[in-house]
């Protein structure tokens, strides 16, 4: 548990650190970026082999960010893949540089609605391929990866939920031959099919994104009631235990 916690916490970076890595990469490597929140933290904690494959993990949510900064020296900001945070930068840069974008995720049909909404916001955005996030088997998943790779994308955005989306990023980097930026985005594609800029401006200003999601989605309410309190207790207990271990005299 101690090693898993340390590995995950060390992988968590700031948006500035991500931008530094992207500028150094310059299309010469795959850069795998995912996000962690009070729900996905414990999921990823149980999969250190998956965490180790990620280049950058960003803190998606004020609760996780606050606890991370309380217990860790590497201070981070809240960075989510939505239009209150990172998505706007990714799409604006893609539009400016005529980057090829692949969208994979959400239920069948919704990804194309999301694409139309994105194109309304970013008319020159070059989305070269879309596909929903459901595969009947591994062979179909590999076929979609090869199809996406044949488009020579610069950016691949995947929304399948944790840990499926992280496994997809790893498999993509193993199969594809054209280097690109790989992002997970959780429910961003499905949310964007409801409305391009999903969050109300006042909600974004007040930092109440969790409240809007809870009102609109029952599974979010369940996570707030069950998973978030469990996360806080387990997180604090694990990090206090790590501090005690680190301060204990060595024999």
Phi, psi and omega in degrees: 000316181300314180295320180295317178298314181297319180297313181296314181297324179291332179283343183282122186235174176266167177299323178298318180293324175298313181298323177297316180295319180296320180292328178283327182295313175048043175075013182257008180196161170281136175239112185263118182237127175228184187226153180231138177224180183301336176279310187281343182303309182290330176296312180290328180300329181277359182229066182299330179295331178280317178302319181297339180276343181282141176276321181219136170239128183252151184275110184260084177136141184293327181295310178296317181302316181297314180292319179300313182291337178287324188252353186233146180285333180276095185284141183229169175249167175284124180223113180244156174270080174206179185279004170269356187213255193277328188301319180299319178294316181297314182289321178297315178294322179295319179294316181296322184263005184053042179286146177275129185241135173246134177245125178227123178149176180073178180284157180308132179095325184289327182296327179285328173294317177299318178302314179299320179293321177297321182292332175293322180280325183229082188302331182265007181295126186263084178271111189266343181200140172231149175201143178290171187263024182241125181237136182288333178199179182295326180297320179293320178299315179296324179296321179291323177298316180294323177295316178298317181297326180293341177278355181052057184286156172265332184221131175238125183243125189233124178237096182231357187085151180277134010259006186299320183291326177291319176298323179296316179301316180297314181296320178301314182294337180276329185264318186289156181247344181263116183298144180199173174272131181243123181236141163271159180216009178057232182269014186301315183295315180294320177297321182288343173285335176285314180201137185306302175262091193302319186273137176296141181306321180292322177299316179295319182296322183271356180069035183250037180301322179300324182291317178298317179296321181294321179293323187270338188225125183293325181294332177289321178298319178297320179294319180297322183282317187259307191281322185292314176299320178298320179299312183300314182296312182294321181296308182297317180298315181296319183283327174293320178297318178298322179294319179295320179295317182292332181269349181293140180295137181279135180275000000 
